[in-house]
Amino acid sequence: MPETNYSTDRHLVGRAIADITGEPAEAGMLGYGRADQKTTGIHLRLRARAFVFADPLVERRVLLVVTELPLIFSSITQEVLRRLAQRFGDTYTESNVMITATHTHCGPGGYAHHRLYNHSGGFRPRTFAAIVDGIVEAVERAHADTAPATLRLIHGELHEASVNRSRAAFDLNPDEDKDFFPEAIDPQTTLLRIDRDGEPVGAVNWFATHGTSMTNRNTLISGDNKGYAAYHWERVVEGVNYLVDPDPDFVAAFAQTNSGDMSPNLDGKPGHGPTGDECENTRLLGLRQYEAAAKLAAGYMPRMAGIIDYRFLHVDLSAVTVSEEFTGDGREHRTGRPAGGAAAFAGAGYDGPTQWKTFREGRNPGWDFLSRMTYLFAPRLRDAQAPKAIVAPGGLLNRSKPYVQEIVPVQLFRIAELYLLGIPGEVTIAAGLRLRRTVAAALGVELANVLIAGYSNAYFHYVTTPEEYTAQRYEGASTLFGRWQLPALQQIAAQLATALHDESTVPSAPAAPDLSELWQSAKTEPPPDFPPVGQNFGDVLTEPAPEYRAGERVSVEFAGAHPNHDLHRGSTYLMVQRYNGERWRTIADDGDWETTFEWTAGPAQSSRITIGWHSPADAAPGSYRIRYFGDAVKPGSDPVPISGTSPEFRIHDEDHDT
């Protein structure tokens, strides 16, 4: 491949952050598949981090957006691209834009145009708008921030941050896969550092572990372990103030890769590992990812050289003819129409079962029998999907309403010496290894420099190896297009990598349809607000104690309003303030780890707002207060800002004798 000499020239890079937090009340959460898990507040705000990487010599660029969302759907990607085209023309297109999710399981859903993912409450326009507006805002800021920069890349290993939740399936793989992962995990942690004038101004880290440290019992919005990792590096270490720094000095994203069978619940059950407390697990797993990345960043990091390039195509994954080069059995096969297996309805045991108690991972005898009977009369279906016990024939359902996506995007980015294969799904580590080997071989590059960028641009569920597929655990049953789905993706990846290597084009194909016109919004308008009887908006219903020791939790309850009237995107519902002798200074808001914002519906359309603050162990002694900000809607009127302020309380250090 022709190379440009970058010994003196530098790349151009822009980076930025924006808030994408959706509705904090009554929105069905996405990830665990439970209709009863609905938002009741905020623990950590969700953010989008955008990175523009430009080649100044050939005027070529790519845009990487890492979002703290459960999933990315084509609904989001299509609308973001539409908005970017209005703003930037053909600078950013489907070919050079990769929008990925960190896969937190505690974000509000209702932003897909496929029915399966809006199962709890329907389509929610406020959440959809918050996500799109935030992503576009981050891109606009990153575009404006573009400036000369040096890129540095390094790899390390991180253990004790993941465990294989489907070991029985993984063990069915051949030795060449299992020997590469002797602990049945993918320990590679990769750091891309962005320097300006010799100083780090940004970083992107890739590591494989699920966003399931917070369990399906949690109803507060959270970026989970990767959200905490980014928060810790930016806010705690670098001092970024999200409310007042629209252009922070440092931006850190913690992105996903092939995490399909990687769980953060090290003890093998939800909310367990390394402790039995899900919030502490979230913090510790995020901290471990940060510490591994920061250690890499602090050491010697080679400077990257090379061009910026990309290839992209749409593929109907339900109708791919896969050559014997990739099938592994010396015969040609075809993928099938999407279908969900029985075990897909059970959920992953390590991370949290679904509400469907009649299903389990592995074999489900009744459904297995029905499918075996069907396969007797449908040999083509059998070749594609057996031994899956088909429960949800997605191809059939799609004939009436769009339930799952069949035409999907697959993408390959080159950022100097780093290669990102954008897959719109959850790839197991062995499946990821095969895809990475396919790309590395076609390009003639180091395997470590080829990463799977999972959860990118759309969503089609899981990707397992053909061997893992036969186990029909949760991941295999969720591999919708059947046993030959991974070989099909390897064939596509080889096509993209070869085109990138040869500087040739890939054939165009029809994109997935835009389904926005088919959707009617759910009835998500909050009702008019009324304060509790005998109270006014903003009144304190439960006061804090007069005094606390540093490290204790402070709680105060206000007469509030429904928080969905205004999502306060880029702002906050609360402030914790300390009096410094001259004025009240804000020290925490609803985007900080130590605070919680909780909404509870009261009688007669009233709302009770509980604000918690876990004071730091090193909190400075002095006077503090907590403030609440909301928006009340009276019948027939627009939202009116409301607020409340708690009585002052004092914080004493540990040695203070009360």
C-alpha positions as CSV (number, residue, x, y, z in Angstrom):
1,M,0.0,0.0,0.0
2,P,1.5,3.4,-0.9
3,E,2.5,5.3,2.3
4,T,2.9,9.0,3.0
5,N,5.9,10.0,5.1
6,Y,4.7,11.5,8.3
7,S,8.1,12.0,9.9
8,T,7.5,15.7,10.0
9,D,3.8,16.2,9.2
10,R,1.1,15.7,11.8
11,H,-2.5,14.6,11.6
12,L,-5.4,16.9,12.3
13,V,-7.6,15.9,15.2
14,G,-10.7,17.4,16.9
15,R,-12.4,16.1,20.0
16,A,-15.4,17.1,22.0
17,I,-18.1,16.0,24.5
18,A,-21.9,16.6,24.7
19,D,-24.7,15.5,26.9
20,I,-27.1,12.8,25.5
21,T,-29.1,11.9,28.6
22,G,-32.7,11.0,27.8
23,E,-35.8,10.9,30.0
24,P,-35.1,10.3,33.6
25,A,-38.6,9.2,34.5
26,E,-40.9,6.5,33.3
27,A,-38.9,5.5,30.2
28,G,-38.3,1.8,29.7
29,M,-34.6,1.0,30.1
30,L,-32.8,-0.8,27.3
31,G,-30.5,-3.7,27.7
32,Y,-32.0,-6.3,30.1
33,G,-35.2,-6.7,28.2
34,R,-37.4,-6.1,31.3
35,A,-40.6,-4.1,30.9
36,D,-40.6,-3.3,34.6
37,Q,-37.2,-1.6,34.6
38,K,-38.1,2.0,34.0
39,T,-36.1,5.2,34.7
40,T,-36.6,6.9,38.1
41,G,-33.7,9.4,38.0
42,I,-30.0,9.9,37.3
43,H,-26.8,8.6,38.8
44,L,-24.4,9.4,35.9
45,R,-25.4,11.5,32.9
46,L,-24.8,9.9,29.5
47,R,-22.4,11.6,27.1
48,A,-21.2,11.4,23.5
49,R,-17.6,11.9,22.7
50,A,-16.7,12.8,19.1
51,F,-13.3,12.5,17.5
52,V,-12.4,13.8,14.0
53,F,-9.2,12.3,12.5
54,A,-8.1,14.1,9.3
55,D,-5.4,13.5,6.8
56,P,-4.1,17.0,5.8
57,L,-2.3,15.8,2.7
58,V,-5.1,14.1,0.9
59,E,-8.0,15.9,2.6
60,R,-9.6,12.8,3.9
61,R,-11.1,12.3,7.3
62,V,-13.1,10.0,9.6
63,L,-15.4,10.7,12.4
64,L,-15.6,8.4,15.5
65,V,-18.4,9.0,18.0
66,V,-18.4,7.0,21.2
67,T,-21.8,7.2,22.9
68,E,-22.7,6.1,26.4
69,L,-25.9,4.4,25.2
70,P,-27.2,0.8,25.4
71,L,-27.2,0.4,21.6
72,I,-27.0,2.3,18.4
73,F,-29.8,1.9,15.9
74,S,-30.1,3.0,12.3
75,S,-32.8,5.4,13.5
76,I,-30.1,7.4,15.3
77,T,-27.4,7.1,12.6
78,Q,-29.8,8.1,9.8
79,E,-31.0,11.2,11.6
80,V,-27.5,12.2,12.7
81,L,-26.2,11.9,9.1
82,R,-29.2,13.9,7.9
83,R,-28.4,16.7,10.3
84,L,-24.7,16.6,9.6
85,A,-25.4,16.9,5.8
86,Q,-27.4,20.0,6.5
87,R,-24.6,21.5,8.5
88,F,-21.4,20.2,6.7
89,G,-22.5,19.1,3.2
90,D,-20.7,15.9,2.1
91,T,-17.9,16.2,4.7
92,Y,-19.4,13.6,6.9
93,T,-21.3,10.7,5.3
94,E,-22.3,7.1,6.1
95,S,-18.9,6.0,4.7
96,N,-16.7,7.9,7.1
97,V,-18.8,8.3,10.2
98,M,-18.8,5.5,12.9
99,I,-21.2,5.9,15.8
100,T,-20.6,3.4,18.5
101,A,-22.2,2.6,21.9
102,T,-20.5,1.6,25.2
103,H,-23.5,-0.7,25.8
104,T,-24.6,0.4,29.2
105,H,-27.7,-1.5,30.2
106,C,-29.1,1.4,32.3
107,G,-30.0,4.0,29.7
108,P,-33.5,5.0,28.6
109,G,-34.8,3.2,25.5
110,G,-37.5,4.1,23.0
111,Y,-35.3,5.6,20.3
112,A,-35.3,2.8,17.8
113,H,-37.4,2.5,14.6
114,H,-37.6,-1.3,14.9
115,R,-40.4,-2.5,17.2
116,L,-38.5,-5.1,19.2
117,Y,-36.5,-2.5,21.0
118,N,-39.4,-0.2,22.0
119,H,-41.1,-2.9,23.9
120,S,-41.5,-0.9,27.1
121,G,-43.4,2.3,26.4
122,G,-43.1,2.8,22.6
123,F,-41.1,5.4,20.7
124,R,-40.1,8.3,22.9
125,P,-39.3,11.5,20.9
126,R,-37.8,13.4,23.8
127,T,-35.1,10.7,24.4
128,F,-34.5,10.4,20.6
129,A,-34.1,14.1,20.3
130,A,-31.7,14.3,23.3
131,I,-29.5,11.6,21.8
132,V,-29.4,13.1,18.3
133,D,-29.0,16.7,19.5
134,G,-26.2,15.7,21.7
135,I,-24.3,13.7,19.1
136,V,-24.6,16.5,16.5
137,E,-23.5,19.0,19.1
138,A,-20.4,16.9,19.9
139,V,-19.6,16.6,16.2
140,E,-20.0,20.3,15.7
141,R,-17.6,21.0,18.6
142,A,-15.1,18.4,17.4
143,H,-15.2,19.8,13.9
144,A,-14.5,23.3,15.2
145,D,-11.7,21.9,17.5
146,T,-9.8,20.3,14.6
147,A,-6.1,21.2,14.9
148,P,-2.6,19.6,14.3
149,A,-2.0,16.7,16.6
150,T,0.3,13.7,17.2
151,L,-1.3,10.3,17.4
152,R,0.2,7.6,19.6
153,L,-0.9,4.0,20.0
154,I,0.0,1.3,22.5
155,H,-1.4,-2.0,23.7
156,G,-1.4,-3.6,27.1
157,E,-3.3,-6.3,29.1
158,L,-6.0,-5.9,31.7
159,H,-7.1,-8.8,33.8
160,E,-9.7,-8.9,36.6
161,A,-12.1,-6.8,34.6
162,S,-13.9,-9.5,32.6
163,V,-14.9,-13.1,32.7
164,N,-16.3,-15.4,30.0
165,R,-20.0,-15.8,30.8
166,S,-20.5,-18.6,28.1
167,R,-17.5,-20.7,28.8
168,A,-19.3,-23.9,27.7
169,A,-19.7,-22.4,24.2
170,F,-16.2,-20.9,24.1
171,D,-14.7,-24.3,24.9
172,L,-16.2,-25.7,21.7
173,N,-13.8,-23.6,19.6
174,P,-10.7,-25.1,18.1
175,D,-7.4,-24.9,19.9
176,E,-6.1,-22.1,17.7
177,D,-8.8,-19.9,19.2
178,K,-8.7,-21.2,22.7
179,D,-4.9,-21.0,22.9
180,F,-5.0,-17.4,22.0
181,F,-7.2,-16.7,25.0
182,P,-5.9,-19.1,27.7
183,E,-8.1,-17.4,30.3
184,A,-11.1,-17.4,28.0
185,I,-11.1,-13.6,28.1
186,D,-9.7,-11.0,25.8
187,P,-7.3,-9.0,28.0
188,Q,-6.1,-6.6,25.3
189,T,-6.5,-3.0,26.2
190,T,-5.6,-0.5,23.5
191,L,-5.0,3.2,23.9
192,L,-4.9,5.9,21.3
193,R,-3.6,9.1,22.7
194,I,-3.9,12.5,21.1
195,D,-1.2,15.1,21.8
196,R,-0.9,18.8,21.0
197,D,2.3,20.7,21.6
198,G,3.7,17.7,23.4
199,E,0.7,17.5,25.9
200,P,-2.1,14.9,25.9
201,V,-5.5,16.4,25.1
202,G,-7.5,13.3,24.5
203,A,-7.6,9.5,24.5
204,V,-9.7,6.6,23.3
205,N,-9.4,3.2,25.0
206,W,-10.8,-0.1,23.7
207,F,-11.4,-3.0,26.1
208,A,-13.9,-5.9,26.0
209,T,-16.3,-6.1,28.9
210,H,-20.1,-5.7,29.1
211,G,-21.9,-2.7,30.5
212,T,-23.7,-4.7,33.1
213,S,-22.1,-3.9,36.4
214,M,-25.4,-2.1,37.3
215,T,-28.1,-4.8,37.5
216,N,-31.6,-5.0,36.2
217,R,-32.8,-3.8,39.6
218,N,-31.3,-0.4,39.1
219,T,-33.6,2.3,37.7
220,L,-31.2,5.3,37.8
221,I,-29.6,6.3,34.5
222,S,-25.9,5.3,34.5
223,G,-23.1,5.0,32.0
224,D,-22.0,1.9,33.9
225,N,-18.3,0.9,34.2
226,K,-17.1,2.6,31.0
227,G,-19.1,5.7,31.8
228,Y,-17.4,5.8,35.2
229,A,-13.9,5.3,33.6
230,A,-14.4,8.3,31.3
231,Y,-15.9,10.4,34.1
232,H,-13.0,9.5,36.4
233,W,-10.3,10.5,33.9
234,E,-12.0,13.7,32.7
235,R,-13.6,15.0,35.9
236,V,-11.6,13.5,38.8
237,V,-8.1,13.5,37.3
238,E,-8.2,16.2,34.7
239,G,-10.7,18.5,36.5
240,V,-13.2,18.9,33.6
241,N,-16.3,20.7,34.6
242,Y,-19.1,19.5,32.2
243,L,-21.4,22.5,33.1
244,V,-18.9,25.3,32.3
245,D,-16.4,23.7,29.9
246,P,-18.0,23.2,26.5
247,D,-14.5,22.8,25.1
248,P,-12.6,20.9,27.8
249,D,-8.8,20.5,27.7
250,F,-9.0,16.7,27.8
251,V,-11.5,14.2,26.4
252,A,-11.4,10.5,27.2
253,A,-13.6,7.8,25.7
254,F,-13.8,4.2,26.7
255,A,-15.1,2.3,23.8
256,Q,-16.3,-1.3,23.3
257,T,-14.8,-4.0,21.1
258,N,-15.6,-7.7,21.0
259,S,-17.4,-8.0,24.3
260,G,-20.2,-10.3,23.3
261,D,-19.3,-13.0,25.9
262,M,-17.4,-10.8,28.3
263,S,-19.0,-10.0,31.7
264,P,-17.8,-7.6,34.4
265,N,-19.6,-9.8,37.0
266,L,-16.5,-11.7,38.0
267,D,-18.2,-14.0,40.5
268,G,-20.7,-15.3,37.9
269,K,-23.9,-13.7,39.0
270,P,-25.5,-10.2,38.6
271,G,-24.1,-7.5,40.8
272,H,-21.2,-9.7,42.1
273,G,-17.6,-9.0,41.4
274,P,-15.3,-7.7,42.7
275,T,-17.9,-6.9,45.5
276,G,-21.5,-7.6,46.2
277,D,-22.5,-4.0,45.7
278,E,-23.5,-3.0,42.1
279,C,-22.5,0.7,42.5
280,E,-19.1,-0.2,43.9
281,N,-18.6,-2.8,41.2
282,T,-19.4,-0.2,38.6
283,R,-16.8,2.2,40.1
284,L,-14.1,-0.5,40.6
285,L,-14.5,-2.0,37.1
286,G,-14.4,1.5,35.6
287,L,-11.4,2.4,37.7
288,R,-9.6,-0.7,36.6
289,Q,-10.1,0.3,32.9
290,Y,-9.0,3.8,33.6
291,E,-5.9,2.7,35.6
292,A,-4.9,0.3,32.8
293,A,-5.3,3.1,30.2
294,A,-3.6,5.7,32.3
295,K,-0.6,3.4,32.9
296,L,-0.2,3.0,29.1
297,A,-0.6,6.8,28.6
298,A,2.1,7.6,31.2
299,G,4.7,5.3,29.5
300,Y,6.4,5.4,26.2
301,M,3.9,5.5,23.4
302,P,5.2,5.2,19.8
303,R,4.1,7.9,17.4
304,M,1.7,6.7,14.7
305,A,2.4,7.2,11.0
306,G,0.1,6.6,8.1
307,I,-2.9,7.8,6.2
308,I,-6.6,8.1,7.1
309,D,-8.9,6.0,5.0
310,Y,-12.1,4.0,5.1
311,R,-14.4,1.6,3.3
312,F,-18.1,0.9,3.9
313,L,-20.9,-1.2,2.5
314,H,-24.5,-2.3,3.1
315,V,-25.3,-5.9,3.1
316,D,-28.5,-7.9,3.4
317,L,-27.3,-10.3,6.0
318,S,-30.2,-12.6,5.6
319,A,-29.1,-13.6,2.0
320,V,-25.3,-13.9,1.9
321,T,-23.8,-16.8,0.0
322,V,-20.7,-17.7,1.9
323,S,-17.8,-19.4,0.0
324,E,-16.0,-22.5,1.2
325,E,-13.0,-20.2,1.9
326,F,-14.8,-19.0,5.0
327,T,-17.2,-21.7,6.1
328,G,-14.6,-24.0,7.4
329,D,-16.3,-27.2,6.2
330,G,-15.2,-27.0,2.6
331,R,-18.8,-26.3,1.4
332,E,-20.7,-23.2,0.3
333,H,-23.6,-22.1,2.6
334,R,-26.1,-19.3,2.9
335,T,-27.2,-17.2,5.8
336,G,-30.9,-17.2,6.7
337,R,-33.7,-14.8,7.6
338,P,-33.3,-13.5,11.2
339,A,-34.7,-15.7,14.0
340,G,-34.4,-15.6,17.7
341,G,-33.8,-18.8,19.6
342,A,-35.3,-19.9,22.9
343,A,-32.2,-19.2,24.9
344,A,-32.2,-15.6,23.7
345,F,-35.3,-15.1,25.8
346,A,-33.6,-16.4,28.9
347,G,-30.9,-13.6,29.1
348,A,-27.3,-14.1,30.1
349,G,-27.2,-15.7,33.6
350,Y,-24.0,-13.8,34.7
351,D,-25.6,-10.5,34.0
352,G,-29.3,-10.8,34.6
353,P,-32.2,-12.9,33.4
354,T,-35.1,-11.5,31.5
355,Q,-38.6,-11.6,32.7
356,W,-39.3,-14.7,30.7
357,K,-38.9,-17.4,33.3
358,T,-39.9,-20.3,31.1
359,F,-36.7,-20.1,29.0
360,R,-33.2,-21.1,29.9
361,E,-29.7,-21.0,28.4
362,G,-28.8,-24.1,26.4
363,R,-31.5,-26.6,25.5
364,N,-35.2,-25.9,25.8
365,P,-36.8,-29.3,25.1
366,G,-40.2,-28.2,23.9
367,W,-39.0,-25.6,21.5
368,D,-36.2,-27.9,20.4
369,F,-38.7,-30.5,19.4
370,L,-40.9,-28.1,17.4
371,S,-37.9,-26.8,15.6
372,R,-36.6,-30.3,14.8
373,M,-39.9,-31.1,13.2
374,T,-39.8,-27.9,11.2
375,Y,-36.3,-28.5,10.0
376,L,-37.4,-31.9,8.6
377,F,-39.4,-30.1,6.0
378,A,-37.2,-27.1,5.5
379,P,-33.6,-28.2,4.6
380,R,-32.5,-24.7,3.7
381,L,-33.7,-23.3,7.0
382,R,-32.0,-26.3,8.8
383,D,-28.7,-25.6,7.1
384,A,-28.8,-21.9,8.1
385,Q,-30.3,-22.1,11.6
386,A,-30.1,-25.6,13.2
387,P,-29.8,-26.4,16.0
388,K,-31.5,-23.2,17.1
389,A,-34.9,-23.7,18.7
390,I,-36.7,-20.9,16.9
391,V,-39.1,-18.9,19.0
392,A,-39.2,-15.5,17.2
393,P,-39.0,-15.8,13.3
394,G,-37.9,-12.2,12.7
395,G,-38.0,-12.5,9.0
396,L,-41.7,-13.5,9.2
397,L,-42.5,-10.7,11.7
398,N,-40.7,-8.2,9.5
399,R,-43.4,-8.8,6.8
400,S,-46.0,-7.0,8.9
401,K,-43.9,-4.5,11.0
402,P,-40.2,-3.8,11.1
403,Y,-39.0,-5.8,14.2
404,V,-35.3,-6.3,13.5
405,Q,-32.9,-5.0,10.9
406,E,-31.8,-7.2,8.0
407,I,-29.8,-4.8,5.7
408,V,-26.9,-3.7,7.9
409,P,-23.8,-1.5,7.6
410,V,-20.3,-2.9,7.9
411,Q,-17.4,-0.5,8.0
412,L,-13.5,-0.4,8.1
413,F,-11.6,2.6,9.3
414,R,-7.9,3.2,9.0
415,I,-6.5,5.7,11.5
416,A,-2.8,5.7,10.7
417,E,-1.7,2.3,12.0
418,L,-5.0,1.5,13.8
419,Y,-7.8,-0.4,12.0
420,L,-11.4,-0.5,13.3
421,L,-13.9,-3.0,11.9
422,G,-17.3,-1.5,12.6
423,I,-19.8,-4.3,13.3
424,P,-23.4,-3.5,14.3
425,G,-23.6,-6.1,16.9
426,E,-22.1,-8.0,19.9
427,V,-19.2,-10.1,18.8
428,T,-17.7,-12.8,21.1
429,I,-14.0,-12.8,21.6
430,A,-13.4,-15.9,19.4
431,A,-15.6,-14.5,16.6
432,G,-13.8,-11.2,17.0
433,L,-10.4,-12.9,16.7
434,R,-11.4,-14.6,13.4
435,L,-12.6,-11.3,12.0
436,R,-9.4,-9.5,13.1
437,R,-7.3,-12.3,11.6
438,T,-9.2,-11.9,8.3
439,V,-8.6,-8.2,8.2
440,A,-5.0,-8.4,9.3
441,A,-4.1,-11.0,6.7
442,A,-5.7,-9.0,3.9
443,L,-3.9,-5.8,4.9
444,G,-0.6,-7.4,6.0
445,V,-0.7,-5.6,9.4
446,E,-0.2,-6.6,13.0
447,L,-3.2,-8.4,14.6
448,A,-3.0,-6.2,17.7
449,N,-3.7,-3.1,15.6
450,V,-6.9,-4.5,14.2
451,L,-9.9,-4.0,16.6
452,I,-13.6,-4.9,16.4
453,A,-15.7,-1.7,16.9
454,G,-18.8,-3.4,18.1
455,Y,-22.2,-1.8,18.5
456,S,-21.5,0.5,15.5
457,N,-24.1,2.3,13.4
458,A,-27.0,-0.2,13.8
459,Y,-27.9,-3.3,15.7
460,F,-28.4,-7.0,14.7
461,H,-27.7,-8.7,18.0
462,Y,-24.9,-11.2,18.4
463,V,-22.1,-12.8,16.4
464,T,-20.7,-16.2,17.5
465,T,-18.4,-18.8,15.9
466,P,-20.2,-21.7,14.2
467,E,-18.9,-23.9,17.0
468,E,-20.2,-21.6,19.7
469,Y,-23.5,-21.4,17.9
470,T,-24.1,-25.1,18.3
471,A,-24.2,-24.7,22.1
472,Q,-27.2,-22.4,21.8
473,R,-26.5,-20.4,24.9
474,Y,-27.8,-16.8,25.0
475,E,-25.2,-15.5,22.5
476,G,-25.7,-18.3,20.0
477,A,-29.5,-18.1,20.2
478,S,-29.2,-14.3,19.6
479,T,-27.0,-14.8,16.5
480,L,-30.1,-14.0,14.3
481,F,-28.9,-14.9,10.8
482,G,-27.7,-18.4,11.8
483,R,-24.7,-20.6,12.0
484,W,-22.9,-19.0,9.0
485,Q,-23.3,-15.4,10.1
486,L,-19.7,-15.1,11.2
487,P,-18.2,-16.6,8.0
488,A,-20.4,-14.2,6.1
489,L,-19.0,-11.3,8.0
490,Q,-15.5,-12.6,7.5
491,Q,-16.1,-12.7,3.8
492,I,-17.4,-9.1,3.9
493,A,-14.5,-8.0,6.1
494,A,-12.0,-9.5,3.6
495,Q,-13.7,-7.6,0.8
496,L,-13.4,-4.3,2.7
497,A,-9.8,-4.9,3.7
498,T,-8.8,-5.9,0.2
499,A,-10.4,-2.8,-1.2
500,L,-8.6,-0.6,1.4
501,H,-5.3,-2.3,0.7
502,D,-5.7,-2.0,-3.1
503,E,-7.1,1.5,-2.9
504,S,-10.1,0.3,-4.8
505,T,-13.8,0.8,-4.3
506,V,-16.5,-1.6,-3.0
507,P,-19.7,-2.1,-4.9
508,S,-22.7,0.0,-3.6
509,A,-25.8,-1.7,-2.4
510,P,-29.2,-0.5,-1.1
511,A,-29.2,0.9,2.4
512,A,-31.7,-0.1,5.1
513,P,-34.9,1.8,4.6
514,D,-35.7,4.9,6.6
515,L,-38.5,3.9,8.9
516,S,-39.1,7.2,10.6
517,E,-42.4,7.9,8.8
518,L,-43.8,4.6,10.2
519,W,-43.5,5.5,13.8
520,Q,-46.1,7.3,15.9
521,S,-44.9,8.6,19.2
522,A,-46.0,6.9,22.4
523,K,-48.2,8.9,24.7
524,T,-45.2,10.1,26.7
525,E,-46.3,13.7,27.5
526,P,-46.0,14.1,31.3
527,P,-49.3,15.3,32.9
528,P,-49.7,18.7,34.5
529,D,-47.9,19.2,37.8
530,F,-49.4,19.9,41.2
531,P,-47.4,20.3,44.4
532,P,-48.3,18.1,47.4
533,V,-51.3,19.3,49.3
534,G,-50.3,22.3,51.5
535,Q,-47.0,22.7,49.8
536,N,-45.5,24.8,47.1
537,F,-43.1,23.8,44.3
538,G,-39.6,23.7,45.7
539,D,-40.5,23.3,49.3
540,V,-38.3,21.0,51.3
541,L,-40.3,18.0,52.4
542,T,-37.5,16.2,54.2
543,E,-34.7,18.3,55.6
544,P,-31.0,17.1,55.9
545,A,-29.6,16.6,59.3
546,P,-27.9,19.7,60.8
547,E,-24.5,18.0,60.8
548,Y,-22.6,15.1,59.0
549,R,-19.2,13.6,59.2
550,A,-17.2,13.7,56.0
551,G,-17.9,10.5,54.0
552,E,-21.6,10.3,55.1
553,R,-24.5,10.4,52.8
554,V,-26.8,13.5,52.8
555,S,-30.3,13.3,51.6
556,V,-33.0,16.0,51.1
557,E,-36.5,15.7,49.5
558,F,-38.3,18.5,47.6
559,A,-41.8,19.1,46.3
560,G,-40.9,19.0,42.7
561,A,-42.2,18.5,39.1
562,H,-42.0,15.7,36.5
563,P,-38.5,15.8,35.2
564,N,-39.4,14.9,31.6
565,H,-40.8,18.4,31.0
566,D,-37.2,19.6,30.4
567,L,-34.3,17.1,30.3
568,H,-31.8,19.8,31.3
569,R,-29.5,18.5,28.6
570,G,-26.1,20.2,29.2
571,S,-27.3,21.4,32.5
572,T,-28.4,19.9,35.8
573,Y,-31.4,19.2,38.1
574,L,-29.3,19.7,41.2
575,M,-26.3,21.5,42.7
576,V,-24.4,20.7,45.9
577,Q,-22.9,23.9,47.2
578,R,-20.3,24.9,49.8
579,Y,-20.0,28.3,51.4
580,N,-16.4,29.6,51.1
581,G,-16.8,32.6,53.3
582,E,-17.9,34.9,50.5
583,R,-20.3,33.0,48.3
584,W,-21.9,29.7,47.6
585,R,-19.7,27.6,45.3
586,T,-21.1,24.6,43.4
587,I,-19.0,21.5,44.0
588,A,-21.2,18.7,42.5
589,D,-24.2,18.3,40.1
590,D,-26.3,15.5,38.7
591,G,-23.5,14.4,36.4
592,D,-21.2,13.6,39.4
593,W,-20.7,10.1,40.7
594,E,-21.4,11.0,44.4
595,T,-24.9,12.4,43.6
596,T,-28.2,10.8,42.9
597,F,-31.4,12.4,41.5
598,E,-34.5,10.4,42.1
599,W,-38.1,11.0,41.1
600,T,-41.2,9.5,42.8
601,A,-44.8,10.0,41.7
602,G,-46.9,11.2,44.6
603,P,-50.7,11.5,44.9
604,A,-52.8,13.8,42.7
605,Q,-50.0,14.2,40.0
606,S,-47.5,15.5,42.5
607,S,-43.8,14.7,42.3
608,R,-41.3,14.1,45.1
609,I,-37.6,14.7,44.3
610,T,-35.0,13.1,46.5
611,I,-31.4,14.3,46.0
612,G,-28.6,12.3,47.6
613,W,-25.0,13.3,48.0
614,H,-22.4,10.9,49.3
615,S,-20.0,13.4,50.7
616,P,-16.3,12.6,50.0
617,A,-14.2,11.3,52.8
618,D,-11.9,14.3,52.4
619,A,-14.8,16.9,52.2
620,A,-13.7,20.2,53.6
621,P,-15.3,21.1,56.9
622,G,-17.9,23.9,56.5
623,S,-21.4,24.9,55.6
624,Y,-23.2,23.2,52.7
625,R,-26.6,23.2,51.0
626,I,-28.4,21.3,48.2
627,R,-30.4,23.0,45.4
628,Y,-33.1,21.5,43.2
629,F,-34.0,22.8,39.7
630,G,-37.1,21.7,37.8
631,D,-39.8,22.8,35.4
632,A,-43.5,22.7,36.3
633,V,-46.4,22.6,33.9
634,K,-49.8,23.8,35.0
635,P,-52.9,22.9,32.9
636,G,-52.8,24.8,29.6
637,S,-49.4,26.5,30.3
638,D,-45.8,26.1,29.2
639,P,-43.2,24.9,31.6
640,V,-42.2,27.3,34.3
641,P,-38.8,27.0,36.1
642,I,-39.0,26.1,39.7
643,S,-36.3,25.6,42.4
644,G,-35.7,24.8,46.0
645,T,-32.9,25.1,48.5
646,S,-32.3,23.0,51.5
647,P,-31.4,24.4,54.9
648,E,-27.7,24.7,55.5
649,F,-25.9,21.7,57.1
650,R,-22.3,21.3,58.3
651,I,-19.7,18.8,57.3
652,H,-17.1,17.9,60.0
653,D,-14.0,15.9,59.5
654,E,-13.6,12.3,60.9
655,D,-11.9,13.5,64.1
656,H,-14.6,16.1,65.0
657,D,-16.4,15.3,68.3
658,T,-20.1,16.0,67.8
